[in-house]
Amino acid sequence: MLGTGVAAGQIDVAGLAALPRADIVLLGEVHDNAAHHLNQAAVLRALRPAAVVFEMLTDAQARIANSSGLAGADLAAALDWSTSGWPAFDLYAPVFAALGDARVYGMAVSRDDVRAVFDQGPAAVFGADAGQYGLDAPLPADQQAARQDLQREAHCDALPADLLPGMVAAQRLRDAAFARTALRALAETGGPVAVITGIGHARRDWGMPLYLARAAPDVTVLSLGQIERGGGDADDAPPYDLWLLTGAAERDDPCASFAD
């Protein structure tokens, strides 16, 4: 997805100010890692995008961010962030503070749509242009199995096996829907577009880059993954165009609530 002559690989924090140019820049994060949001803010200040698309926001919340003129705690209250289920707004405040003149877009998929995908499949929930994004075809068997394993591990081996295919389908729906919103932002603003999203959605092998390439092959996309040292993606060839290794956030054991 990188431009001609640009090599993929690991960068350091200094490199965030000089990322290769692309129509859409995916800034993958671990949601509760404060350093990741500071790094995203540094990219936004350097890139000065025309649009910033947030996984965390709905369309309605994006309209509030664009029209309210609010910032900090006032913006958090207007967005009703405290009930959103996302980590504390303070973590994301540097990103919002670095928006500049960018138009905000929300790409959140509704809970109703996520629930529906378990019974109807991603193509039916996505709509008429599902084929353009490749949602009308099943995943290769090996990828389906690998992704179900990742969902099982991510949920501490606590999910019933019959839910795993639906979890993968929901992830496909989100990635395609996120890609569609990013392309709408590009069409409406001319770009560049920055996307604030989890590192899983920034994966170039089966995340947003895959759906962007299918739907709009002429659009250039750059995927940046921020990987915590010791994390599962910190291998020899992480699935991103560029990646940055960071410290891990302090957090409770996410599987503790499932313990006997």
N, C-alpha and C positions, 0 to 999 in steps of 0.2 A: 504493500500500500504506500510505501515511501516513494518519493520522487527519484528520478534517475540520478545515479551517482551518489546517493546517500546510503550509507551502510547502517544496517540495524545493529543494535548492541546496547551495552550498559552506558549510562551517563551518570554524572554527579550533579549535585544541586546547582553548581555554576552553569551547567548546560541547560537548565530550564529557561534561561533568559535568551537562548538562541536555538530554539527548536526549529527543525526544518519546516518550511511553509507547507500548508495543506488547506484544502477547503474546509475539512472537518477534523478537529483535533480532539481525540478522546483522552481525558485525564482520569485514568483509573485510580481508585482509592480503596483503602480499607476504611470503612465508614467511621470507625471510632478512633482513628489515629490522627491526632491533632497536627502532626508534622505534615501529613499528606495534604491537609487543607491549606497549610501555609505554603506548601509547594505549588498547589493549584493556583493560589493567589499570585504567586510570583510569575507563573506562566501567563495569567490573564493580564498582568501589568505590562509584560513584554509584548504579548500578542495583540492586545487591544482588539479583541474580536468584535464583530458586529452583533453577534448573538451568543448567549450562553444558555445552554439547555441543561436543566437539572432533572436527574432521576427522582429527586425528593419532592418535586412540586407537581401539582395538578395544573391544568390550564387556568382554573380559577385563581389559584394562588399566584401563578405567573402574572396574571393581570393585576393583582394587588401589588406585586413587586414593581411592576412597570409604572403604575399610576399613582401609588400612594405617596411617593416622596419620602417614605419612612426608612429608617436605618436602625441597626442594632436591636435592642430589646423591643422597641416600638414595632419594628418590622416583624420580629418573631411573634409578637402578640397578634398582629394583624393576620399573619399566616396561620395562627393557631398551631404553631410548631410543637408546642409541648404535648399535644395529643396525637402527633403524627406517627409516633413509633420510631422516629429517627433519633440518633444521638443528639445531645444537647446542642442548641443553636449556637452557643459560644464557639463550638468547634468549627462551624461553617461560617461564622461571622467574617473571618478574613476573606473568604471567597466573595461574599456579597459586597464587602467593602472595596474589592478590586474590580468591580464590574465596569466602572467607567460609564460610557454611554451605551453599553451593550444592551440589547433588548433581551429580556428574560423569557424563556420558554419552559413549560413544564411537560415532562414526558411520562409521568406516572401512569401506570395501568391500573384501572379500578379493581377493587376487590371482587366486584361482581363478575368482571371479565375473567379474572384469574380463577374464580370458582367454576365458571362456565367451561373453561378449557378442559377441565378434568372429564367432563361428559361429552363435550362437542368437538374437542380437538382445536388446535391453534388456528387452522385455516378458517373454520367456520366463525370463530370469535373475531378474527382479524378483519374479515370482510372481503369485498370483491377483488381487491388487489393482492390477495394472499399468494397467488401464483407468481407475481412479480418478485416477491421476496423469498420464494422457495418453500413456503409453508405448506404447500399442497402435496409435498412428497415426504415420505418417512425418512428419518435419519438412517445412515448406514448402521448395520447391526452392531459393529464394534464401537462406534461412537455412542450409540444409544446405551450400550452396556456400561461404557466408561462414565458417561454422564449420570447414569443411575447410581453408580458406585460413589461418585462425588457427592450426589445429593444425600445418599445414605450416610456418608461420613460427616457431611456438614450438619446433619441433624442427629449426630451422636448415636447412630445405629438405632434410633428410637422410632423411626417411621415404619409402618407396615409395608411390606414389599409391594403390595398392590397399589400403593400411592406413588411409588417412585416414577412410573411412566408419566403420571400427571404432573409431577414436579418438573420433569424435564420439558414437557409440553408448555408449561407455564413460563419457563425460562426462555424457550424459543419465542413465545408470544411477546414477552417483554423485549427481547433483543430486536425483533422485527419492528415492533411498535416504536421503540426508541429510535431506530434507524429512520423510520418514516417521519418522526418529529424533527430529527436533525436535518433531514432533507428539506422539510418544509421551512425550517429556519433559514437554511441556505438560500432557498428560492426567494424568500421574502426579504432577506436583508443583503444578499450578495456575498455574505461571509467576510472573513472566516468565522466559523462556528466552533465554539469550545463546548465540550460535553462533560459535565460533572457526574460521574457514575462509578459504580463499583468495579473493581479490577476484573471480575468475571465477565462483565458486559463488554469490557475493552479488549478481550481476547480476540486475536486476529483469526484463530482457527475456527471458532464457532460462536463468537459474540457479535457485537454490532458490525465490525468490519466485514464479516461474511455477508450480512444482509445488505449493507450499503453497496458492496461490490456487485451483488446480484441485481439490485434495484437501480443503481446508477453507476455503471462501470466507469464512466468518465470523471466522476468526482474523486478527488484525491483525499485520502484519509491517513492520518497519523495516529497510531495507538501508543499511548504511554502507560506503562504499568508501574505502580509503586508497590514494591514487594517488601514485606517485612522479613528481615533476616531470620532464618529458621522456618519461614513459611513454605507451603507446598509448591509454590511456583518458582522458588529460588533454585532453579536447576541450571544446566548448561545452556539451554535454549528456551527461555521463557516465551510464552506465546504473545509477544508484543513486538511492535517495531522498535521501540526503545524502552528501557526499563531502568528504574532507580531503586537501589537497595536502601532501606531505611531501618531504623530501630523499630521494635515492636511496641505497641501501646500496652500500658498496664491494664489488665482486665481480669475479671473473675473467670473461672473455668466455665465456659459456656455449656458444658455437659453436666455441671453439678446438679442442675434441677432435675435431670433424668436419673440421678443415682437412686438406688434403693434406700 
